[in-house]
Amino acid sequence: MDSVFVNIEMWLGEMGVWAYVVAPLIMAIVSILPVPAEAPAMANGLLFGPLVGTSISWVGALTGAWISYEIARSWGRPLVLHMAKPAAMTKVDRVAQGAGWWG
């Protein structure tokens, strides 16, 4: 983990002003993919300082979460309909409707 962390920090440090664009994009990509986000978040903190690094990490992670939500909302149900039996989907729909807004 240390070598990955050092490599990310060095790579972002060499970018100059573009690091302010690339760092949130990296956080967004890491948020979408099933990989740990600790290394880029720590690199952001060391490279940009605690306040700006945390802000960059937070904005990137929030953007990645929003993109993940939109992917699931757009493609999730059609994918599940393709994979699941219709009776199972009917049961899931009934349970979700019965739960109301929280469901």
ZAPAKOL-765051 format. One record per residue (C-alpha): residue in one letter; x, y, z negated. Coordinates in pm, whole numbers, plus 32768, in hexadecimal, padded with zeros to 4 digits. Layout:
BEGIN
+--------+------+------+------+
! residu !    X !    Y !    Z !
+--------+------+------+------+
!      A !    X !    Y !    Z !
...
+--------+------+------+------+
//
This chain:
BEGIN
+--------+------+------+------+
! residu !    X !    Y !    Z !
+--------+------+------+------+
!      M ! 8000 ! 8000 ! 8000 !
!      D ! 811D ! 80EF ! 7FB3 !
!      S ! 81B4 ! 80D1 ! 810F !
!      V ! 8062 ! 810B ! 81B5 !
!      F ! 8027 ! 8237 ! 80D6 !
!      V ! 817E ! 82CE ! 8122 !
!      N ! 8155 ! 8291 ! 8298 !
!      I ! 8000 ! 833F ! 829F !
!      E ! 8084 ! 8466 ! 81D9 !
!      M ! 81B4 ! 848D ! 82BC !
!      W ! 80E4 ! 8469 ! 83F7 !
!      L ! 7FE9 ! 8572 ! 8386 !
!      G ! 8101 ! 8655 ! 830D !
!      E ! 819F ! 8658 ! 8467 !
!      M ! 805A ! 86CB ! 850B !
!      G ! 805E ! 8829 ! 8481 !
!      V ! 7F0F ! 88DB ! 8498 !
!      W ! 7E73 ! 87B2 ! 8550 !
!      A ! 7E85 ! 86EE ! 840B !
!      Y ! 7D54 ! 87B5 ! 8396 !
!      V ! 7C91 ! 871C ! 84B8 !
!      V ! 7D28 ! 85BF ! 84BC !
!      A ! 7D18 ! 857A ! 8343 !
!      P ! 7B9A ! 8592 ! 832C !
!      L ! 7B7B ! 84C1 ! 8469 !
!      I ! 7C53 ! 83B3 ! 83CC !
!      M ! 7B79 ! 83B8 ! 8295 !
!      A ! 7A3F ! 839F ! 836C !
!      I ! 7ACA ! 8276 ! 842D !
!      V ! 7B39 ! 81CA ! 82EC !
!      S ! 79DE ! 8203 ! 825A !
!      I ! 793D ! 8156 ! 8384 !
!      L ! 7A2C ! 802F ! 838F !
!      P ! 7A3F ! 7F30 ! 8277 !
!      V ! 7B9A ! 7F9B ! 8202 !
!      P ! 7C09 ! 8044 ! 80BF !
!      A ! 7C10 ! 81C0 ! 80C6 !
!      E ! 7D04 ! 81F4 ! 7FA7 !
!      A ! 7E3F ! 8223 ! 807A !
!      P ! 7DBD ! 833F ! 8158 !
!      A ! 7D0E ! 83E2 ! 8030 !
!      M ! 7E50 ! 83E3 ! 7F65 !
!      A ! 7F15 ! 8462 ! 8091 !
!      N ! 7E1A ! 857F ! 80B4 !
!      G ! 7E46 ! 85D7 ! 7F46 !
!      L ! 7FC1 ! 85DF ! 7F5A !
!      L ! 7FD3 ! 868C ! 80AA !
!      F ! 7EC7 ! 8796 ! 8079 !
!      G ! 7EBE ! 87B1 ! 7EFE !
!      P ! 7DB2 ! 8739 ! 7E0C !
!      L ! 7C9B ! 882D ! 7E69 !
!      V ! 7CC1 ! 8837 ! 7FE3 !
!      G ! 7D25 ! 86C7 ! 7FF8 !
!      T ! 7BF1 ! 8660 ! 7F33 !
!      S ! 7B17 ! 873E ! 800D !
!      I ! 7BA8 ! 86AF ! 814E !
!      S ! 7B7C ! 854B ! 80CD !
!      W ! 7A18 ! 8592 ! 805C !
!      V ! 79B0 ! 8635 ! 81A6 !
!      G ! 7A49 ! 8517 ! 826D !
!      A ! 79A7 ! 840B ! 8195 !
!      L ! 7856 ! 84B9 ! 81A3 !
!      T ! 786F ! 84D5 ! 831D !
!      G ! 78C4 ! 8362 ! 8333 !
!      A ! 779D ! 830B ! 8254 !
!      W ! 76B4 ! 83DB ! 832F !
!      I ! 7737 ! 8330 ! 846B !
!      S ! 770B ! 81DA ! 83C7 !
!      Y ! 75A6 ! 8233 ! 8367 !
!      E ! 7555 ! 82A1 ! 84C9 !
!      I ! 75EC ! 8162 ! 855B !
!      A ! 7521 ! 808B ! 846B !
!      R ! 73E3 ! 8154 ! 84AA !
!      S ! 7409 ! 813F ! 8625 !
!      W ! 748E ! 7FDF ! 8654 !
!      G ! 743E ! 7F2D ! 850E !
!      R ! 72D6 ! 7EC6 ! 8544 !
!      P ! 7301 ! 7E5A ! 86B2 !
!      L ! 742D ! 7D88 ! 864D !
!      V ! 7372 ! 7CE5 ! 852D !
!      L ! 7241 ! 7CA9 ! 860C !
!      H ! 7326 ! 7BF7 ! 86FE !
!      M ! 73C0 ! 7B1D ! 85EC !
!      A ! 72A0 ! 7ADD ! 84F9 !
!      K ! 715D ! 7A1F ! 8523 !
!      P ! 7024 ! 7AF6 ! 8554 !
!      A ! 6F81 ! 7A64 ! 841C !
!      A ! 70A9 ! 7ACF ! 8347 !
!      M ! 7099 ! 7C32 ! 83D1 !
!      T ! 6F24 ! 7C43 ! 838E !
!      K ! 6F61 ! 7BDE ! 8225 !
!      V ! 707A ! 7CE1 ! 81FE !
!      D ! 6F9B ! 7DF0 ! 8292 !
!      R ! 6E81 ! 7D96 ! 81A2 !
!      V ! 6F69 ! 7DA2 ! 8075 !
!      A ! 6FFC ! 7EF2 ! 80E2 !
!      Q ! 6EA4 ! 7F89 ! 811C !
!      G ! 6E2D ! 7F07 ! 7FCC !
!      A ! 6F56 ! 7FAA ! 7F1E !
!      G ! 6EFA ! 80FC ! 7FAF !
!      W ! 6FF9 ! 8211 ! 7FD8 !
!      W ! 70FB ! 8163 ! 7EFB !
!      G ! 70ED ! 802D ! 7FD4 !
+--------+------+------+------+
//
